[in-house]
């Protein structure tokens, strides 16, 4: 699947299959927004995955 220059929203993106999907999409050139429960480690995952625009990679509530 060609996802280069696409934007993907991945629910459950802070762990498991959602995280694997987010990483695969990023590797293929997509921009990714991860959404997960407030109790997840989403903040740490967003920082780990990075933000190519120079921001902090966080989606605010």
mmJSON file of the N, C-alpha and C atoms, coordinates in Angstrom:
{"data_MODEL":{"atom_site":{
"group_PDB":["ATOM","ATOM","ATOM","ATOM","ATOM","ATOM","ATOM","ATOM","ATOM","ATOM","ATOM","ATOM","ATOM","ATOM","ATOM","ATOM","ATOM","ATOM","ATOM","ATOM","ATOM","ATOM","ATOM","ATOM","ATOM","ATOM","ATOM","ATOM","ATOM","ATOM","ATOM","ATOM","ATOM","ATOM","ATOM","ATOM","ATOM","ATOM","ATOM","ATOM","ATOM","ATOM","ATOM","ATOM","ATOM","ATOM","ATOM","ATOM","ATOM","ATOM","ATOM","ATOM","ATOM","ATOM","ATOM","ATOM","ATOM","ATOM","ATOM","ATOM","ATOM","ATOM","ATOM","ATOM","ATOM","ATOM","ATOM","ATOM","ATOM","ATOM","ATOM","ATOM","ATOM","ATOM","ATOM","ATOM","ATOM","ATOM","ATOM","ATOM","ATOM","ATOM","ATOM","ATOM","ATOM","ATOM","ATOM","ATOM","ATOM","ATOM","ATOM","ATOM","ATOM","ATOM","ATOM","ATOM","ATOM","ATOM","ATOM","ATOM","ATOM","ATOM","ATOM","ATOM","ATOM","ATOM","ATOM","ATOM","ATOM","ATOM","ATOM","ATOM","ATOM","ATOM","ATOM","ATOM","ATOM","ATOM","ATOM","ATOM","ATOM","ATOM","ATOM","ATOM","ATOM","ATOM","ATOM","ATOM","ATOM","ATOM","ATOM","ATOM","ATOM","ATOM","ATOM","ATOM","ATOM","ATOM","ATOM","ATOM","ATOM","ATOM","ATOM","ATOM","ATOM","ATOM","ATOM","ATOM","ATOM","ATOM","ATOM","ATOM","ATOM","ATOM","ATOM","ATOM","ATOM","ATOM","ATOM","ATOM","ATOM","ATOM","ATOM","ATOM","ATOM","ATOM","ATOM","ATOM","ATOM","ATOM","ATOM","ATOM","ATOM","ATOM","ATOM","ATOM","ATOM","ATOM","ATOM","ATOM","ATOM","ATOM","ATOM"],
"id":[1,2,3,4,5,6,7,8,9,10,11,12,13,14,15,16,17,18,19,20,21,22,23,24,25,26,27,28,29,30,31,32,33,34,35,36,37,38,39,40,41,42,43,44,45,46,47,48,49,50,51,52,53,54,55,56,57,58,59,60,61,62,63,64,65,66,67,68,69,70,71,72,73,74,75,76,77,78,79,80,81,82,83,84,85,86,87,88,89,90,91,92,93,94,95,96,97,98,99,100,101,102,103,104,105,106,107,108,109,110,111,112,113,114,115,116,117,118,119,120,121,122,123,124,125,126,127,128,129,130,131,132,133,134,135,136,137,138,139,140,141,142,143,144,145,146,147,148,149,150,151,152,153,154,155,156,157,158,159,160,161,162,163,164,165,166,167,168,169,170,171,172,173,174,175,176,177,178,179,180,181,182,183],
"type_symbol":["N","C","C","N","C","C","N","C","C","N","C","C","N","C","C","N","C","C","N","C","C","N","C","C","N","C","C","N","C","C","N","C","C","N","C","C","N","C","C","N","C","C","N","C","C","N","C","C","N","C","C","N","C","C","N","C","C","N","C","C","N","C","C","N","C","C","N","C","C","N","C","C","N","C","C","N","C","C","N","C","C","N","C","C","N","C","C","N","C","C","N","C","C","N","C","C","N","C","C","N","C","C","N","C","C","N","C","C","N","C","C","N","C","C","N","C","C","N","C","C","N","C","C","N","C","C","N","C","C","N","C","C","N","C","C","N","C","C","N","C","C","N","C","C","N","C","C","N","C","C","N","C","C","N","C","C","N","C","C","N","C","C","N","C","C","N","C","C","N","C","C","N","C","C","N","C","C","N","C","C","N","C","C"],
"label_atom_id":["N","CA","C","N","CA","C","N","CA","C","N","CA","C","N","CA","C","N","CA","C","N","CA","C","N","CA","C","N","CA","C","N","CA","C","N","CA","C","N","CA","C","N","CA","C","N","CA","C","N","CA","C","N","CA","C","N","CA","C","N","CA","C","N","CA","C","N","CA","C","N","CA","C","N","CA","C","N","CA","C","N","CA","C","N","CA","C","N","CA","C","N","CA","C","N","CA","C","N","CA","C","N","CA","C","N","CA","C","N","CA","C","N","CA","C","N","CA","C","N","CA","C","N","CA","C","N","CA","C","N","CA","C","N","CA","C","N","CA","C","N","CA","C","N","CA","C","N","CA","C","N","CA","C","N","CA","C","N","CA","C","N","CA","C","N","CA","C","N","CA","C","N","CA","C","N","CA","C","N","CA","C","N","CA","C","N","CA","C","N","CA","C","N","CA","C","N","CA","C","N","CA","C","N","CA","C","N","CA","C","N","CA","C"],
"label_alt_id":[null,null,null,null,null,null,null,null,null,null,null,null,null,null,null,null,null,null,null,null,null,null,null,null,null,null,null,null,null,null,null,null,null,null,null,null,null,null,null,null,null,null,null,null,null,null,null,null,null,null,null,null,null,null,null,null,null,null,null,null,null,null,null,null,null,null,null,null,null,null,null,null,null,null,null,null,null,null,null,null,null,null,null,null,null,null,null,null,null,null,null,null,null,null,null,null,null,null,null,null,null,null,null,null,null,null,null,null,null,null,null,null,null,null,null,null,null,null,null,null,null,null,null,null,null,null,null,null,null,null,null,null,null,null,null,null,null,null,null,null,null,null,null,null,null,null,null,null,null,null,null,null,null,null,null,null,null,null,null,null,null,null,null,null,null,null,null,null,null,null,null,null,null,null,null,null,null,null,null,null,null,null,null],
"label_comp_id":["UNK","UNK","UNK","UNK","UNK","UNK","UNK","UNK","UNK","UNK","UNK","UNK","UNK","UNK","UNK","UNK","UNK","UNK","UNK","UNK","UNK","UNK","UNK","UNK","UNK","UNK","UNK","UNK","UNK","UNK","UNK","UNK","UNK","UNK","UNK","UNK","UNK","UNK","UNK","UNK","UNK","UNK","UNK","UNK","UNK","UNK","UNK","UNK","UNK","UNK","UNK","UNK","UNK","UNK","UNK","UNK","UNK","UNK","UNK","UNK","UNK","UNK","UNK","UNK","UNK","UNK","UNK","UNK","UNK","UNK","UNK","UNK","UNK","UNK","UNK","UNK","UNK","UNK","UNK","UNK","UNK","UNK","UNK","UNK","UNK","UNK","UNK","UNK","UNK","UNK","UNK","UNK","UNK","UNK","UNK","UNK","UNK","UNK","UNK","UNK","UNK","UNK","UNK","UNK","UNK","UNK","UNK","UNK","UNK","UNK","UNK","UNK","UNK","UNK","UNK","UNK","UNK","UNK","UNK","UNK","UNK","UNK","UNK","UNK","UNK","UNK","UNK","UNK","UNK","UNK","UNK","UNK","UNK","UNK","UNK","UNK","UNK","UNK","UNK","UNK","UNK","UNK","UNK","UNK","UNK","UNK","UNK","UNK","UNK","UNK","UNK","UNK","UNK","UNK","UNK","UNK","UNK","UNK","UNK","UNK","UNK","UNK","UNK","UNK","UNK","UNK","UNK","UNK","UNK","UNK","UNK","UNK","UNK","UNK","UNK","UNK","UNK","UNK","UNK","UNK","UNK","UNK","UNK"],
"label_asym_id":["A","A","A","A","A","A","A","A","A","A","A","A","A","A","A","A","A","A","A","A","A","A","A","A","A","A","A","A","A","A","A","A","A","A","A","A","A","A","A","A","A","A","A","A","A","A","A","A","A","A","A","A","A","A","A","A","A","A","A","A","A","A","A","A","A","A","A","A","A","A","A","A","A","A","A","A","A","A","A","A","A","A","A","A","A","A","A","A","A","A","A","A","A","A","A","A","A","A","A","A","A","A","A","A","A","A","A","A","A","A","A","A","A","A","A","A","A","A","A","A","A","A","A","A","A","A","A","A","A","A","A","A","A","A","A","A","A","A","A","A","A","A","A","A","A","A","A","A","A","A","A","A","A","A","A","A","A","A","A","A","A","A","A","A","A","A","A","A","A","A","A","A","A","A","A","A","A","A","A","A","A","A","A"],
"label_entity_id":["1","1","1","1","1","1","1","1","1","1","1","1","1","1","1","1","1","1","1","1","1","1","1","1","1","1","1","1","1","1","1","1","1","1","1","1","1","1","1","1","1","1","1","1","1","1","1","1","1","1","1","1","1","1","1","1","1","1","1","1","1","1","1","1","1","1","1","1","1","1","1","1","1","1","1","1","1","1","1","1","1","1","1","1","1","1","1","1","1","1","1","1","1","1","1","1","1","1","1","1","1","1","1","1","1","1","1","1","1","1","1","1","1","1","1","1","1","1","1","1","1","1","1","1","1","1","1","1","1","1","1","1","1","1","1","1","1","1","1","1","1","1","1","1","1","1","1","1","1","1","1","1","1","1","1","1","1","1","1","1","1","1","1","1","1","1","1","1","1","1","1","1","1","1","1","1","1","1","1","1","1","1","1"],
"label_seq_id":[1,1,1,2,2,2,3,3,3,4,4,4,5,5,5,6,6,6,7,7,7,8,8,8,9,9,9,10,10,10,11,11,11,12,12,12,13,13,13,14,14,14,15,15,15,16,16,16,17,17,17,18,18,18,19,19,19,20,20,20,21,21,21,22,22,22,23,23,23,24,24,24,25,25,25,26,26,26,27,27,27,28,28,28,29,29,29,30,30,30,31,31,31,32,32,32,33,33,33,34,34,34,35,35,35,36,36,36,37,37,37,38,38,38,39,39,39,40,40,40,41,41,41,42,42,42,43,43,43,44,44,44,45,45,45,46,46,46,47,47,47,48,48,48,49,49,49,50,50,50,51,51,51,52,52,52,53,53,53,54,54,54,55,55,55,56,56,56,57,57,57,58,58,58,59,59,59,60,60,60,61,61,61],
"pdbx_PDB_ins_code":[null,null,null,null,null,null,null,null,null,null,null,null,null,null,null,null,null,null,null,null,null,null,null,null,null,null,null,null,null,null,null,null,null,null,null,null,null,null,null,null,null,null,null,null,null,null,null,null,null,null,null,null,null,null,null,null,null,null,null,null,null,null,null,null,null,null,null,null,null,null,null,null,null,null,null,null,null,null,null,null,null,null,null,null,null,null,null,null,null,null,null,null,null,null,null,null,null,null,null,null,null,null,null,null,null,null,null,null,null,null,null,null,null,null,null,null,null,null,null,null,null,null,null,null,null,null,null,null,null,null,null,null,null,null,null,null,null,null,null,null,null,null,null,null,null,null,null,null,null,null,null,null,null,null,null,null,null,null,null,null,null,null,null,null,null,null,null,null,null,null,null,null,null,null,null,null,null,null,null,null,null,null,null],
"Cartn_x":[0.842,0.0,0.896,0.576,1.346,0.725,1.469,0.958,1.825,2.846,3.741,2.94,3.225,2.554,1.082,0.66,-0.702,-0.694,-1.878,-2.038,-2.926,-2.471,-3.224,-3.549,-4.751,-5.156,-5.242,-4.455,-4.394,-4.963,-6.116,-6.674,-5.968,-5.771,-5.024,-3.559,-3.061,-1.709,-0.57,-0.874,0.195,0.713,0.075,0.544,0.028,0.599,0.12,0.047,-1.037,-1.204,-1.285,-1.884,-1.964,-0.588,0.277,1.641,2.41,2.27,2.942,2.467,1.179,0.618,1.184,1.215,1.752,3.202,4.011,5.417,5.568,4.748,4.824,4.437,3.394,2.972,4.044,4.644,5.735,6.903,7.246,8.356,8.09,6.813,6.437,6.171,6.41,6.327,5.062,4.174,2.932,3.179,2.359,2.282,1.235,1.473,0.587,0.154,-1.131,-1.69,-2.098,-1.566,-1.979,-2.981,-4.006,-5.038,-5.182,-5.17,-5.319,-5.913,-6.163,-6.749,-5.794,-6.336,-5.471,-4.551,-4.953,-4.133,-3.015,-2.958,-1.922,-0.603,0.433,1.739,1.908,0.812,0.818,1.786,1.949,2.871,4.303,4.716,6.066,6.229,5.204,5.273,5.357,4.562,4.606,5.999,6.614,7.978,8.974,8.788,9.682,9.575,8.355,8.147,8.576,8.491,8.967,7.937,8.276,7.432,8.321,8.172,9.063,8.913,7.84,7.652,8.425,9.06,9.819,9.03,7.75,6.929,7.264,6.434,6.71,6.051,5.28,4.676,3.442,2.926,1.801,0.479,-0.53,-1.884,-2.538,-3.003,-3.58,-5.051,-5.54,-6.945,-7.763],
"Cartn_y":[-1.166,0.0,1.24,2.205,3.442,4.456,4.826,5.77,7.018,7.107,8.252,9.538,10.508,11.814,11.733,10.646,10.518,10.823,11.064,11.24,10.115,9.422,8.303,8.595,8.228,8.307,6.873,6.561,5.202,5.204,4.573,4.449,3.295,3.447,2.436,2.447,3.603,3.691,3.673,3.607,3.633,2.251,1.194,-0.15,-1.181,-2.359,-3.509,-3.293,-3.762,-3.675,-2.229,-1.362,0.051,0.677,0.391,0.912,0.334,-0.949,-1.583,-0.965,-0.689,-0.058,1.345,2.125,3.488,3.474,2.58,2.495,2.099,1.152,0.715,1.858,2.596,3.723,4.805,5.107,6.091,5.646,4.372,3.839,3.94,3.906,3.991,5.421,6.411,7.807,8.547,7.947,8.625,9.463,10.473,11.191,10.469,10.343,9.527,10.299,10.213,10.717,9.493,9.381,8.262,8.767,7.97,8.282,7.072,7.335,6.24,6.79,5.922,6.306,7.191,8.098,8.943,8.141,6.943,6.113,5.37,5.491,4.803,5.555,4.976,5.647,6.4,6.956,7.665,8.817,9.554,10.686,10.223,9.16,8.632,8.088,7.426,6.878,8.005,9.067,10.204,10.823,10.967,11.516,10.577,9.272,8.281,8.312,8.398,8.391,9.706,10.797,12.092,12.857,14.106,15.012,15.714,15.388,15.96,17.468,18.07,19.514,20.279,19.558,20.206,20.445,20.053,20.183,19.077,18.962,17.963,16.626,16.519,15.241,14.884,15.814,15.484,16.004,15.191,15.596,16.013,17.21,17.723,17.362,17.235,16.943,18.207],
"Cartn_z":[0.0,0.0,0.0,-0.813,-0.885,0.066,1.105,2.098,2.205,1.383,1.422,1.301,2.164,2.193,2.59,3.212,3.732,5.225,5.763,7.202,7.704,8.742,9.306,10.767,11.181,12.578,13.084,14.118,14.639,16.061,16.234,17.572,18.277,19.572,20.311,19.936,19.493,18.943,19.941,21.236,22.234,22.603,22.083,22.432,21.434,21.515,20.745,19.243,18.652,17.194,16.713,17.529,17.156,17.037,17.995,17.96,16.778,16.543,15.395,14.082,14.002,12.8,12.625,13.716,13.648,13.183,13.729,13.349,11.877,11.415,10.015,9.077,9.428,8.596,8.554,9.699,9.732,8.865,8.947,8.156,6.663,6.291,4.877,4.416,5.304,4.885,5.23,5.993,6.388,7.637,7.815,9.081,9.909,11.205,12.035,13.275,13.557,14.808,15.609,16.833,17.681,18.712,18.928,19.904,20.814,22.118,23.073,24.356,25.295,26.574,27.37,28.197,29.024,29.942,30.306,31.189,30.451,29.131,28.355,28.452,27.892,27.851,26.526,26.039,24.762,24.69,25.786,25.782,25.517,26.181,25.975,24.558,24.045,22.684,21.664,21.855,20.925,20.901,22.066,22.119,21.45,21.655,21.044,19.523,19.013,17.565,16.931,17.695,17.216,16.415,16.182,15.409,14.396,13.104,12.088,11.909,12.461,12.332,13.387,14.314,15.357,16.627,16.628,17.838,18.811,19.837,20.863,20.578,19.504,19.121,19.905,20.699,21.559,21.01,21.145,20.828,22.126,22.179,23.419,23.528,24.765,25.01,24.96],
"occupancy":[1.0,1.0,1.0,1.0,1.0,1.0,1.0,1.0,1.0,1.0,1.0,1.0,1.0,1.0,1.0,1.0,1.0,1.0,1.0,1.0,1.0,1.0,1.0,1.0,1.0,1.0,1.0,1.0,1.0,1.0,1.0,1.0,1.0,1.0,1.0,1.0,1.0,1.0,1.0,1.0,1.0,1.0,1.0,1.0,1.0,1.0,1.0,1.0,1.0,1.0,1.0,1.0,1.0,1.0,1.0,1.0,1.0,1.0,1.0,1.0,1.0,1.0,1.0,1.0,1.0,1.0,1.0,1.0,1.0,1.0,1.0,1.0,1.0,1.0,1.0,1.0,1.0,1.0,1.0,1.0,1.0,1.0,1.0,1.0,1.0,1.0,1.0,1.0,1.0,1.0,1.0,1.0,1.0,1.0,1.0,1.0,1.0,1.0,1.0,1.0,1.0,1.0,1.0,1.0,1.0,1.0,1.0,1.0,1.0,1.0,1.0,1.0,1.0,1.0,1.0,1.0,1.0,1.0,1.0,1.0,1.0,1.0,1.0,1.0,1.0,1.0,1.0,1.0,1.0,1.0,1.0,1.0,1.0,1.0,1.0,1.0,1.0,1.0,1.0,1.0,1.0,1.0,1.0,1.0,1.0,1.0,1.0,1.0,1.0,1.0,1.0,1.0,1.0,1.0,1.0,1.0,1.0,1.0,1.0,1.0,1.0,1.0,1.0,1.0,1.0,1.0,1.0,1.0,1.0,1.0,1.0,1.0,1.0,1.0,1.0,1.0,1.0,1.0,1.0,1.0,1.0,1.0,1.0],
"B_iso_or_equiv":[0.0,0.0,0.0,0.0,0.0,0.0,0.0,0.0,0.0,0.0,0.0,0.0,0.0,0.0,0.0,0.0,0.0,0.0,0.0,0.0,0.0,0.0,0.0,0.0,0.0,0.0,0.0,0.0,0.0,0.0,0.0,0.0,0.0,0.0,0.0,0.0,0.0,0.0,0.0,0.0,0.0,0.0,0.0,0.0,0.0,0.0,0.0,0.0,0.0,0.0,0.0,0.0,0.0,0.0,0.0,0.0,0.0,0.0,0.0,0.0,0.0,0.0,0.0,0.0,0.0,0.0,0.0,0.0,0.0,0.0,0.0,0.0,0.0,0.0,0.0,0.0,0.0,0.0,0.0,0.0,0.0,0.0,0.0,0.0,0.0,0.0,0.0,0.0,0.0,0.0,0.0,0.0,0.0,0.0,0.0,0.0,0.0,0.0,0.0,0.0,0.0,0.0,0.0,0.0,0.0,0.0,0.0,0.0,0.0,0.0,0.0,0.0,0.0,0.0,0.0,0.0,0.0,0.0,0.0,0.0,0.0,0.0,0.0,0.0,0.0,0.0,0.0,0.0,0.0,0.0,0.0,0.0,0.0,0.0,0.0,0.0,0.0,0.0,0.0,0.0,0.0,0.0,0.0,0.0,0.0,0.0,0.0,0.0,0.0,0.0,0.0,0.0,0.0,0.0,0.0,0.0,0.0,0.0,0.0,0.0,0.0,0.0,0.0,0.0,0.0,0.0,0.0,0.0,0.0,0.0,0.0,0.0,0.0,0.0,0.0,0.0,0.0,0.0,0.0,0.0,0.0,0.0,0.0],
"pdbx_formal_charge":[null,null,null,null,null,null,null,null,null,null,null,null,null,null,null,null,null,null,null,null,null,null,null,null,null,null,null,null,null,null,null,null,null,null,null,null,null,null,null,null,null,null,null,null,null,null,null,null,null,null,null,null,null,null,null,null,null,null,null,null,null,null,null,null,null,null,null,null,null,null,null,null,null,null,null,null,null,null,null,null,null,null,null,null,null,null,null,null,null,null,null,null,null,null,null,null,null,null,null,null,null,null,null,null,null,null,null,null,null,null,null,null,null,null,null,null,null,null,null,null,null,null,null,null,null,null,null,null,null,null,null,null,null,null,null,null,null,null,null,null,null,null,null,null,null,null,null,null,null,null,null,null,null,null,null,null,null,null,null,null,null,null,null,null,null,null,null,null,null,null,null,null,null,null,null,null,null,null,null,null,null,null,null],
"auth_seq_id":[1,1,1,2,2,2,3,3,3,4,4,4,5,5,5,6,6,6,7,7,7,8,8,8,9,9,9,10,10,10,11,11,11,12,12,12,13,13,13,14,14,14,15,15,15,16,16,16,17,17,17,18,18,18,19,19,19,20,20,20,21,21,21,22,22,22,23,23,23,24,24,24,25,25,25,26,26,26,27,27,27,28,28,28,29,29,29,30,30,30,31,31,31,32,32,32,33,33,33,34,34,34,35,35,35,36,36,36,37,37,37,38,38,38,39,39,39,40,40,40,41,41,41,42,42,42,43,43,43,44,44,44,45,45,45,46,46,46,47,47,47,48,48,48,49,49,49,50,50,50,51,51,51,52,52,52,53,53,53,54,54,54,55,55,55,56,56,56,57,57,57,58,58,58,59,59,59,60,60,60,61,61,61],
"auth_comp_id":["UNK","UNK","UNK","UNK","UNK","UNK","UNK","UNK","UNK","UNK","UNK","UNK","UNK","UNK","UNK","UNK","UNK","UNK","UNK","UNK","UNK","UNK","UNK","UNK","UNK","UNK","UNK","UNK","UNK","UNK","UNK","UNK","UNK","UNK","UNK","UNK","UNK","UNK","UNK","UNK","UNK","UNK","UNK","UNK","UNK","UNK","UNK","UNK","UNK","UNK","UNK","UNK","UNK","UNK","UNK","UNK","UNK","UNK","UNK","UNK","UNK","UNK","UNK","UNK","UNK","UNK","UNK","UNK","UNK","UNK","UNK","UNK","UNK","UNK","UNK","UNK","UNK","UNK","UNK","UNK","UNK","UNK","UNK","UNK","UNK","UNK","UNK","UNK","UNK","UNK","UNK","UNK","UNK","UNK","UNK","UNK","UNK","UNK","UNK","UNK","UNK","UNK","UNK","UNK","UNK","UNK","UNK","UNK","UNK","UNK","UNK","UNK","UNK","UNK","UNK","UNK","UNK","UNK","UNK","UNK","UNK","UNK","UNK","UNK","UNK","UNK","UNK","UNK","UNK","UNK","UNK","UNK","UNK","UNK","UNK","UNK","UNK","UNK","UNK","UNK","UNK","UNK","UNK","UNK","UNK","UNK","UNK","UNK","UNK","UNK","UNK","UNK","UNK","UNK","UNK","UNK","UNK","UNK","UNK","UNK","UNK","UNK","UNK","UNK","UNK","UNK","UNK","UNK","UNK","UNK","UNK","UNK","UNK","UNK","UNK","UNK","UNK","UNK","UNK","UNK","UNK","UNK","UNK"],
"auth_asym_id":["A","A","A","A","A","A","A","A","A","A","A","A","A","A","A","A","A","A","A","A","A","A","A","A","A","A","A","A","A","A","A","A","A","A","A","A","A","A","A","A","A","A","A","A","A","A","A","A","A","A","A","A","A","A","A","A","A","A","A","A","A","A","A","A","A","A","A","A","A","A","A","A","A","A","A","A","A","A","A","A","A","A","A","A","A","A","A","A","A","A","A","A","A","A","A","A","A","A","A","A","A","A","A","A","A","A","A","A","A","A","A","A","A","A","A","A","A","A","A","A","A","A","A","A","A","A","A","A","A","A","A","A","A","A","A","A","A","A","A","A","A","A","A","A","A","A","A","A","A","A","A","A","A","A","A","A","A","A","A","A","A","A","A","A","A","A","A","A","A","A","A","A","A","A","A","A","A","A","A","A","A","A","A"],
"auth_atom_id":["N","CA","C","N","CA","C","N","CA","C","N","CA","C","N","CA","C","N","CA","C","N","CA","C","N","CA","C","N","CA","C","N","CA","C","N","CA","C","N","CA","C","N","CA","C","N","CA","C","N","CA","C","N","CA","C","N","CA","C","N","CA","C","N","CA","C","N","CA","C","N","CA","C","N","CA","C","N","CA","C","N","CA","C","N","CA","C","N","CA","C","N","CA","C","N","CA","C","N","CA","C","N","CA","C","N","CA","C","N","CA","C","N","CA","C","N","CA","C","N","CA","C","N","CA","C","N","CA","C","N","CA","C","N","CA","C","N","CA","C","N","CA","C","N","CA","C","N","CA","C","N","CA","C","N","CA","C","N","CA","C","N","CA","C","N","CA","C","N","CA","C","N","CA","C","N","CA","C","N","CA","C","N","CA","C","N","CA","C","N","CA","C","N","CA","C","N","CA","C","N","CA","C","N","CA","C","N","CA","C","N","CA","C"],
"pdbx_PDB_model_num":[1,1,1,1,1,1,1,1,1,1,1,1,1,1,1,1,1,1,1,1,1,1,1,1,1,1,1,1,1,1,1,1,1,1,1,1,1,1,1,1,1,1,1,1,1,1,1,1,1,1,1,1,1,1,1,1,1,1,1,1,1,1,1,1,1,1,1,1,1,1,1,1,1,1,1,1,1,1,1,1,1,1,1,1,1,1,1,1,1,1,1,1,1,1,1,1,1,1,1,1,1,1,1,1,1,1,1,1,1,1,1,1,1,1,1,1,1,1,1,1,1,1,1,1,1,1,1,1,1,1,1,1,1,1,1,1,1,1,1,1,1,1,1,1,1,1,1,1,1,1,1,1,1,1,1,1,1,1,1,1,1,1,1,1,1,1,1,1,1,1,1,1,1,1,1,1,1,1,1,1,1,1,1]
}}}
